[in-house]
């Protein structure tokens, strides 16, 4: 199972996700750290991602083969993260066949109506327990 974790800026969200994924699933999943910049990728690799790459082309080419994509909602919003998410990245992520789990964290002028504010660690915990555990244990693929 190939999981792509996408983040930008300082990579803090992606790093938190990867740490919890590794804690829950160990080496039974392959985690690709895809950063919109080298700093984000480096931080996610320090969190124990299996592989990492940075930049628009790396993200666009890698998400095609992903089973699961995890990241903040900004990864599907053109020009999000202070412009780090290019229109090409947003389109590639939104269009690929992988199952996408988007964390409702954004600095953009976007509000998701009806959403209850939950801290990042709790969001990731819920993602793992209620969404990913069954998929990964069954080995389901969306590609």
C-alpha positions in Angstrom: 0.0 0.0 0.0 1.5 3.3 -1.1 0.5 6.3 0.9 1.6 9.8 -0.3 1.6 12.5 2.4 1.7 15.9 0.9 2.6 19.1 2.7 4.3 22.4 2.2 5.8 25.3 4.1 7.5 23.8 7.2 6.1 20.2 6.8 4.6 20.2 10.3 1.3 18.7 9.3 2.8 16.0 7.1 5.3 15.1 9.8 2.6 14.7 12.4 0.7 12.4 10.0 3.7 10.3 9.2 4.7 9.8 12.8 1.2 8.5 13.7 1.1 6.3 10.5 4.4 4.7 11.4 3.3 4.2 15.0 0.1 2.5 13.9 1.3 0.5 10.9 5.1 0.3 11.0 6.7 -0.9 7.8 3.5 -2.5 6.5 2.9 0.7 4.5 5.1 2.6 2.2 5.0 6.3 2.9 6.1 8.8 0.3 6.8 12.3 1.7 5.9 14.8 -1.1 6.8 18.4 -0.2 6.0 21.5 -2.1 9.5 22.5 -1.0 12.7 20.9 0.3 12.2 21.9 3.9 8.7 20.2 4.1 10.1 17.1 2.5 13.1 17.0 4.9 10.9 17.3 7.9 8.6 14.5 6.7 11.6 12.3 6.0 12.8 12.9 9.6 9.4 11.6 10.7 10.4 8.3 9.1 8.8 8.4 5.6 10.2 5.7 3.3 11.0 8.0 0.4 10.7 11.7 -0.3 10.6 14.2 -3.2 10.1 17.9 -3.5 8.4 20.2 -6.0 5.7 20.3 -8.6 6.9 17.7 -11.0 7.7 15.2 -8.3 4.2 15.5 -6.8 2.4 15.4 -10.1 4.3 12.3 -11.2 4.1 10.4 -7.9 0.4 10.8 -7.1 -0.5 8.8 -10.2 0.7 5.6 -8.5 -0.6 6.3 -5.0 -3.2 4.2 -3.3 -3.9 6.9 -0.7 -3.1 10.6 -0.5 -3.2 12.5 2.8 -2.7 16.2 3.3 -4.3 19.4 4.3 -7.2 20.5 2.2 -5.0 23.1 0.5 -3.4 20.4 -1.6 -6.5 20.5 -3.9 -6.7 24.4 -3.9 -4.7 26.1 -6.6 -2.3 28.7 -5.2 -2.8 27.5 -1.6 0.0 27.5 1.0 1.1 31.0 0.0 1.3 29.9 -3.6 3.3 26.6 -3.0 0.4 24.5 -4.3 0.5 25.3 -8.0 -2.6 24.8 -10.2 -0.9 21.7 -11.7 -0.4 20.2 -8.3 -4.0 20.8 -7.2 -5.3 19.3 -10.5 -3.0 16.2 -10.3 -4.1 15.5 -6.7 -7.8 16.1 -7.3 -7.7 14.1 -10.6 -5.7 11.0 -9.6 -7.5 7.8 -8.7 -6.1 7.5 -5.2 -8.4 7.8 -2.2 -7.9 11.2 -0.7 -8.1 12.0 3.0 -8.0 15.8 3.4 -7.4 17.4 6.7 -9.6 20.5 7.2 -6.7 22.7 8.0 -6.1 25.8 5.9 -4.8 29.3 6.0 -6.7 30.1 2.9 -9.9 32.1 2.8 -11.9 28.9 2.7 -14.3 27.7 5.4 -16.0 24.3 5.5 -19.5 24.8 6.7 -20.6 22.6 9.6 -17.1 21.5 10.5 -16.2 21.3 14.1 -12.7 22.5 15.0 -10.5 19.6 16.1 -6.8 19.7 16.9 -4.4 18.1 14.4 -3.4 15.1 16.6 -7.0 14.1 17.1 -7.8 14.5 13.4 -4.9 12.1 12.5 -6.0 9.7 15.3 -9.5 9.6 13.8 -8.2 9.2 10.3 -6.1 6.2 11.3 -8.7 4.5 13.5 -11.9 5.2 11.5 -10.6 5.3 7.9 -7.2 3.8 7.3 -7.1 0.8 9.6 -9.7 -1.2 7.6 -8.3 -0.2 4.2 -4.7 -1.1 5.1 -5.6 -4.3 6.9 -7.6 -5.5 3.9 -5.0 -4.3 1.5 -7.6 -2.5 -0.6 -6.3 -0.4 -3.5 -7.9 2.4 -5.4 -5.6 2.5 -8.3 
